[in-house]
Amino acid sequence: MKFRERVGGQNVTDCLSISDADWAAAGVTRCDPPSFDPDTHKQSWNAGTTSWDTTALSDEEKDALLAQEKITAKNRATASMQSEMGQGITVAAAGGVLLRADDVGQGQITRLKDKLASGGTQRLVTRAGAKVTATQAVSSLLFTTLETYVGEMVDAEFAAHDAIDALTTPAAARSYTHTWPTRAR
């Protein structure tokens, strides 16, 4: 349909607002596509017969569709993992300190551990709003806990990608979800 069509003496820009009877009066016949499985078939409009043609996908087309769905699923899993890490972890042994687990948080905790390696203290306010005086022992605990969590997340992302690689249908790739290690430590 052109951007603007004249039906029943009126300019129409929204084809869905016109009834089938009004379209028929203007000489237009509705031809809804039949249902089909887009994982195994494709449809195209056949102007010669003014009907929809449904044809089976070739093996190459099926393989390409599955490969694309796997890429999308892996991107979704990686984004989910990054979101989980961005929410941070709560370290109960350090008074419920909430730590960022992303690159920024990892850098902050590494610098804190390095600063307190030879003793001393560092006062700080956590993301949760708690005032904490970090010692060498606290900074080492935070660093080790965060390092363990990040390692678990990296392993879980790798496992998610392995699981996606093992999927055999596009539908399975589209519906794939993964669980992540707990953020409570």
C-alpha positions as CSV (number, residue, x, y, z in Angstrom):
1,M,0.0,0.0,0.0
2,K,1.3,3.5,-0.8
3,F,1.8,5.9,2.1
4,R,-1.6,7.5,1.3
5,E,-4.4,5.6,-0.4
6,R,-7.9,6.9,-1.4
7,V,-10.6,4.5,-0.2
8,G,-14.3,5.4,-0.3
9,G,-13.5,9.0,-1.1
10,Q,-11.2,9.5,1.9
11,N,-7.5,9.6,2.2
12,V,-6.2,6.7,4.2
13,T,-2.8,6.4,5.9
14,D,-3.7,3.6,8.3
15,C,-4.9,0.5,6.4
16,L,-6.0,-1.2,9.6
17,S,-8.6,1.4,10.3
18,I,-10.6,0.4,7.2
19,S,-13.0,-2.5,7.3
20,D,-12.7,-5.5,5.0
21,A,-16.0,-4.5,3.4
22,D,-14.7,-1.0,2.6
23,W,-11.6,-2.4,1.1
24,A,-13.6,-4.9,-1.0
25,A,-15.8,-2.0,-2.2
26,A,-12.5,-0.3,-3.4
27,G,-11.5,-3.5,-5.2
28,V,-9.0,-4.7,-2.6
29,T,-9.2,-8.3,-1.4
30,R,-7.6,-9.2,1.9
31,C,-5.2,-12.1,1.7
32,D,-3.8,-13.0,5.2
33,P,-0.8,-15.3,5.1
34,P,-1.5,-18.8,6.4
35,S,0.2,-19.9,9.6
36,F,3.5,-21.6,9.2
37,D,6.6,-22.5,11.2
38,P,9.3,-19.9,10.4
39,D,11.9,-22.3,11.7
40,T,11.2,-24.8,8.9
41,H,9.5,-22.7,6.2
42,K,9.4,-19.3,4.6
43,Q,6.6,-17.4,2.9
44,S,6.5,-15.1,0.0
45,W,3.7,-13.2,-1.9
46,N,3.1,-14.6,-5.4
47,A,1.8,-11.7,-7.4
48,G,1.0,-14.0,-10.4
49,T,-1.4,-16.1,-8.4
50,T,-2.2,-13.3,-5.8
51,S,-1.6,-15.8,-3.0
52,W,1.0,-16.7,-0.4
53,D,3.5,-19.4,-1.2
54,T,4.9,-21.4,1.7
55,T,8.1,-23.3,0.9
56,A,10.4,-25.4,3.1
57,L,13.7,-23.9,4.1
58,S,16.8,-25.6,2.7
59,D,19.2,-27.3,5.0
60,E,21.6,-24.3,4.6
61,E,18.8,-21.9,5.5
62,K,17.9,-23.9,8.6
63,D,21.6,-24.0,9.6
64,A,21.9,-20.2,9.1
65,L,18.8,-19.6,11.1
66,L,20.0,-21.8,14.0
67,A,23.4,-20.1,13.9
68,Q,21.9,-16.6,14.1
69,E,19.6,-17.6,17.0
70,K,22.6,-19.0,18.9
71,I,24.5,-15.8,18.4
72,T,21.5,-13.9,19.7
73,A,21.1,-16.2,22.7
74,K,24.8,-15.9,23.5
75,N,24.6,-12.1,23.3
76,R,21.5,-12.2,25.7
77,A,23.4,-14.5,28.1
78,T,26.5,-12.2,28.2
79,A,24.3,-9.1,28.7
80,S,22.5,-10.9,31.5
81,M,25.8,-11.8,33.1
82,Q,27.0,-8.2,32.9
83,S,23.8,-7.0,34.4
84,E,24.2,-9.4,37.3
85,M,27.7,-8.3,37.9
86,G,26.6,-4.6,37.7
87,Q,24.2,-5.3,40.6
88,G,27.1,-6.3,42.8
89,I,27.5,-8.7,45.6
90,T,26.7,-8.4,49.3
91,V,29.5,-9.7,51.6
92,A,27.9,-10.7,54.9
93,A,31.3,-11.4,56.6
94,A,32.2,-7.7,56.1
95,G,29.0,-6.4,57.7
96,G,26.8,-6.7,54.6
97,V,29.0,-4.6,52.4
98,L,27.6,-4.2,48.9
99,L,30.4,-4.3,46.3
100,R,30.3,-3.5,42.6
101,A,31.4,-6.6,40.7
102,D,32.0,-4.9,37.4
103,D,35.4,-3.6,36.2
104,V,35.1,-0.4,38.2
105,G,34.3,-2.2,41.4
106,Q,37.1,-4.7,40.9
107,G,39.6,-1.8,40.4
108,Q,38.4,-0.1,43.5
109,I,38.8,-3.2,45.7
110,T,42.2,-4.0,44.2
111,R,43.4,-0.5,44.9
112,L,42.0,-0.7,48.5
113,K,43.8,-4.0,49.1
114,D,47.1,-2.6,47.7
115,K,46.8,0.5,49.8
116,L,46.2,-1.5,53.0
117,A,48.7,-4.2,52.2
118,S,51.2,-2.9,54.7
119,G,48.7,-1.9,57.4
120,G,46.6,1.1,58.2
121,T,42.9,1.7,57.7
122,Q,40.6,3.4,55.2
123,R,37.2,4.8,56.0
124,L,34.6,4.5,53.3
125,V,30.9,4.5,52.7
126,T,29.5,1.6,50.8
127,R,27.0,1.7,48.0
128,A,24.4,0.5,50.6
129,G,25.2,3.7,52.7
130,A,27.1,1.9,55.5
131,K,30.2,3.5,57.0
132,V,33.0,1.0,57.2
133,T,36.6,1.3,58.4
134,A,38.5,-1.2,56.2
135,T,41.6,-2.9,57.6
136,Q,44.1,-5.1,55.8
137,A,42.1,-8.1,56.8
138,V,38.8,-6.6,55.6
139,S,40.3,-5.4,52.3
140,S,41.8,-8.9,51.7
141,L,38.4,-10.5,52.5
142,L,36.6,-8.2,50.1
143,F,39.2,-8.8,47.4
144,T,39.1,-12.6,47.7
145,T,35.3,-12.7,47.9
146,L,35.0,-10.5,44.8
147,E,37.7,-12.4,42.9
148,T,35.9,-15.7,43.6
149,Y,32.6,-14.3,42.5
150,V,34.0,-12.9,39.3
151,G,35.7,-16.2,38.5
152,E,32.4,-18.0,39.1
153,M,30.6,-15.6,36.8
154,V,33.1,-16.0,34.0
155,D,32.8,-19.8,34.3
156,A,29.0,-19.5,34.3
157,E,29.1,-17.4,31.1
158,F,31.3,-20.0,29.4
159,A,28.9,-22.7,30.5
160,A,26.0,-20.8,29.1
161,H,27.8,-20.5,25.8
162,D,28.5,-24.2,25.8
163,A,24.9,-25.0,26.6
164,I,23.7,-22.7,23.7
165,D,26.2,-24.4,21.3
166,A,24.6,-27.7,22.2
167,L,21.0,-26.5,21.2
168,T,19.6,-28.0,18.1
169,T,16.6,-25.8,17.3
170,P,16.1,-22.1,16.8
171,A,13.1,-22.2,19.2
172,A,15.3,-23.7,22.0
173,A,17.9,-20.9,21.4
174,R,15.2,-18.2,21.6
175,S,13.9,-19.6,24.9
176,Y,17.2,-20.3,26.5
177,T,17.8,-18.7,29.9
178,H,20.7,-19.2,32.3
179,T,21.0,-19.0,36.1
180,W,23.9,-17.2,37.7
181,P,25.8,-17.7,41.0
182,T,24.2,-16.1,44.0
183,R,25.2,-12.5,44.7
184,A,24.9,-13.0,48.5
185,R,28.3,-14.0,49.9
